[in-house]
Amino acid sequence: MNMRLLAGLLFAVSVVGFSLGASLPLVSLRLHEAGASTLEIGILSAIPAAGMMLSAFMVDACCRHLTRRTIYLLCFSLCTLSIGLLEWAFSSVWLLALLRLGLGLGMGIAIILGESWVNELCPEHNRGKIMALYATSFTGFQVLGPAMLAVVGANSPWVTGVVTACYGLALLCILVTVPNDHVQHEDDGEKSFTLAGFFRVAPALCVAVLFFSFFDAVVLSLLPVYASSHGFAVAVAALMVTVVFAGDMLFQLPLGWLADRVERTGLHLLCGLIAMAIGIALPWLLNLTWLLWPMLVLLGAVAGGIYTLALVLIGQRFKGRDLVTANAGVGLLWGVGSLVGPLVSGAAMGVAPHGLPMALALMAGLFVCFARQSYRRAGRLKAVAE
């Protein structure tokens, strides 16, 4: 295993997670203080997700025409520019939108290719642990973004300054660790499915990614609103978000270790069932605070596990150009879930007081249904082949 490349990819995705966690609430808070409407804030907050969706269609061309180092240098240069100019962009909605789109594009390509390259580096017996380490790096540093914002304040230039400096370090790291070669997949031949075809060949994995991106966006944007509307102080409601993502961060490595020792599809399905059960029980858990907090930790752990195990199963099943195409599908689905999640959950909260946990439970149930059917069919085909 190329440990130097792995270390570089882990550092790069950590910086991406940090910038996402810092810039999303920063932009929302600055716009809110400037008197922007909630619609305007929502649209500008969604633009990075739209950029990530667009990046899925650019990955294949990048791999064909550019070296790995060049792709990463361009992506992280675009992200550096998008964050570095943010302080001067709030006077122009169009400039702000352009910078947010650029950030989404750069992050999207970097994440898609990073997941593909890390999966290619993994030996099969350690795939679960290494992919869990990759997911933990992203989530752990994503949590640091809002924490820094809480310490220095949304109006401090230190936020964009620190994130820009981290991107500068990432660029230096890329020069040292990422090889200046083209991605070679001659042994794997042509890709056997298109970006749209990924949804046909791996429906359970698609719904797994869709669920987690839905979950991630809803918890960040609406969980504090839901909790405060049911009697919790604003500070406590915000703490719930930290607790959920702490559970996600802390338990991915144990789940990855377990995924290398048990049947992965069964563990994947179990995570979905637990997430669905907690979503259904959340209205009652609000009245049992002694049980609520550990259940929020568990919810973050299993929701993150659904995504991490999807990445592990993608690496186990696909190779070469198919692996890049599958991860491009992951990027596209992430953007879709990030866009749809707050819209659907917000509408559900308008209809019913417990609309948010109902939406989360419904999405988890959808994953369970697809996973159960898909994995059962795959088991039958394997038995016939043997």
Residue pairs with C-beta under 8 A, 6 or more apart in sequence:
1 121
1 122
1 123
2 121
4 176
4 177
5 117
5 121
5 177
5 178
5 179
6 118
6 121
6 130
7 177
8 173
8 174
8 176
8 177
8 178
9 114
9 117
9 118
9 134
9 177
9 178
10 118
10 133
10 134
10 137
11 137
11 169
11 170
11 173
11 177
12 72
12 76
12 110
12 114
12 170
12 173
12 174
13 110
13 111
13 114
13 134
13 137
13 138
14 137
14 138
14 140
14 141
15 76
15 141
15 166
15 167
15 169
15 170
16 79
16 107
16 110
16 111
16 138
17 137
17 138
17 139
17 140
17 141
17 142
17 145
18 141
18 142
18 144
18 145
18 163
18 166
19 79
19 83
19 103
19 107
19 145
19 163
19 166
19 167
20 48
20 107
20 142
20 145
21 141
21 142
21 143
21 144
21 145
21 146
22 144
22 145
22 146
22 148
22 149
22 159
22 162
22 163
23 48
23 83
23 86
23 103
23 145
23 160
23 163
24 45
24 48
24 145
24 220
25 145
25 146
25 149
25 154
26 86
26 149
26 154
26 159
26 160
27 44
27 45
27 86
27 96
27 100
28 41
28 45
29 149
29 154
30 90
30 154
30 155
31 40
31 41
31 44
31 90
32 41
33 154
33 155
34 90
36 44
40 93
42 342
44 93
44 96
44 97
44 100
45 221
46 338
46 339
47 97
47 100
47 101
47 104
48 100
48 101
48 103
48 104
48 107
49 104
49 217
49 334
49 335
49 338
49 339
50 101
50 104
50 335
50 339
51 100
51 101
51 102
51 103
51 104
51 105
51 106
51 107
51 108
51 335
52 104
52 105
52 107
52 108
52 111
52 331
52 332
52 334
52 335
52 338
53 108
53 331
53 332
53 335
53 336
53 339
54 101
54 104
54 105
54 108
55 104
55 105
55 106
55 107
55 108
55 109
55 112
55 331
56 108
56 112
56 195
56 328
56 329
56 331
56 332
56 335
57 195
57 328
57 332
58 105
58 109
59 109
59 112
59 113
59 324
59 327
59 328
59 331
60 324
60 325
60 328
62 71
62 109
62 113
63 71
63 113
63 182
63 183
63 324
66 74
66 182
67 179
67 180
67 181
67 182
68 113
68 117
68 178
68 179
68 180
68 181
68 182
68 183
69 174
69 175
69 178
69 179
69 180
69 181
70 180
71 109
71 113
72 110
72 113
72 174
72 178
73 171
73 174
73 175
74 106
75 105
75 106
75 107
75 109
75 110
76 106
76 110
76 167
76 170
76 171
76 174
77 106
77 171
78 102
78 103
78 105
78 106
79 102
79 103
79 106
79 107
79 110
79 167
80 164
80 167
80 168
80 171
81 99
81 102
82 99
82 100
82 102
82 103
82 106
83 99
83 103
83 160
83 163
83 164
83 167
84 160
84 164
84 167
85 95
85 99
86 96
86 99
86 160
87 157
87 160
88 95
89 95
89 96
89 99
90 96
104 335
108 331
108 335
111 138
111 331
111 334
112 324
112 327
112 328
112 330
112 331
113 324
113 327
114 134
115 134
115 311
115 314
115 327
115 330
116 323
116 324
116 327
118 130
118 131
118 134
119 127
119 131
119 311
119 314
119 315
119 323
119 327
120 315
120 319
120 323
121 130
122 130
122 131
122 315
124 316
125 260
126 260
127 259
127 260
127 312
127 315
127 316
128 255
128 256
128 257
128 258
128 259
128 260
128 264
128 309
128 312
129 253
129 256
129 257
129 260
130 256
131 256
131 308
131 311
131 312
131 315
132 252
132 253
132 255
132 256
132 257
132 259
132 308
132 312
133 252
133 253
133 256
134 311
135 252
135 304
135 307
135 308
135 311
136 249
136 252
136 253
139 245
139 248
139 249
139 252
139 304
140 249
142 245
143 242
143 245
143 246
143 249
145 163
146 241
146 242
147 242
148 158
148 159
148 162
149 159
152 158
152 159
183 324
185 320
185 321
187 320
188 319
188 320
188 321
188 322
189 320
189 321
190 321
191 320
191 321
191 322
191 324
191 325
192 322
193 200
193 201
193 322
193 325
194 325
195 325
195 328
195 329
195 332
198 206
198 325
198 326
198 328
198 329
199 206
199 329
202 314
202 317
202 326
202 374
203 370
203 374
204 268
204 367
204 370
204 371
204 373
204 374
204 375
205 310
205 313
205 314
205 326
206 329
206 333
206 370
207 366
207 367
207 370
207 371
208 268
208 272
208 306
208 307
208 309
208 310
208 367
208 371
209 307
209 310
209 329
209 330
209 333
209 334
209 337
210 333
210 336
210 337
210 363
210 367
211 272
211 275
211 303
211 306
211 337
211 363
211 364
211 366
211 367
212 303
212 304
212 306
212 307
212 310
212 337
213 333
213 334
213 335
213 336
213 337
213 338
213 341
214 337
214 338
214 340
214 341
214 344
214 360
214 363
215 275
215 303
215 337
215 341
215 360
215 363
216 337
216 338
216 341
217 337
217 338
217 339
217 341
217 342
218 341
218 342
218 345
218 356
218 359
218 360
219 241
219 244
219 245
220 241
221 341
221 342
222 342
222 345
222 346
222 349
222 356
223 237
223 240
223 241
223 244
223 356
224 234
224 237
224 238
224 240
224 241
225 237
225 349
226 237
226 349
226 356
226 357
227 236
227 237
227 240
227 286
228 234
228 237
229 349
229 353
230 286
230 353
231 286
232 240
232 286
240 296
243 293
243 296
243 297
243 300
244 296
244 297
244 299
244 300
244 303
245 300
246 297
246 300
247 296
247 297
247 298
247 299
247 300
247 301
247 304
248 300
248 301
248 303
248 304
249 300
249 304
250 297
250 301
251 297
251 300
251 301
251 304
251 305
252 301
252 304
252 305
252 308
255 267
255 271
255 301
255 304
255 305
255 308
255 309
256 308
256 312
258 267
259 267
259 308
259 309
259 312
264 309
264 312
264 313
264 316
265 313
265 371
265 375
265 378
266 375
267 305
267 309
268 305
268 306
268 309
268 310
268 313
268 371
268 375
269 368
269 371
269 372
269 375
270 302
271 302
271 303
271 305
271 306
271 309
272 302
272 306
272 364
272 367
272 368
272 371
273 368
274 298
274 302
275 299
275 302
275 303
275 306
275 360
275 364
275 367
276 361
276 364
276 365
276 368
278 285
278 295
278 298
278 299
278 302
279 299
279 357
279 358
279 360
279 361
279 362
279 364
280 357
280 361
281 295
282 295
282 354
282 356
282 357
282 360
283 354
283 357
285 291
285 292
285 295
286 292
306 367
310 330
311 330
314 323
314 326
314 327
314 330
315 323
318 325
318 326
344 359
345 355
345 356
345 359
345 360
347 355
348 355
348 356
348 358
348 359
349 355
349 356
352 358
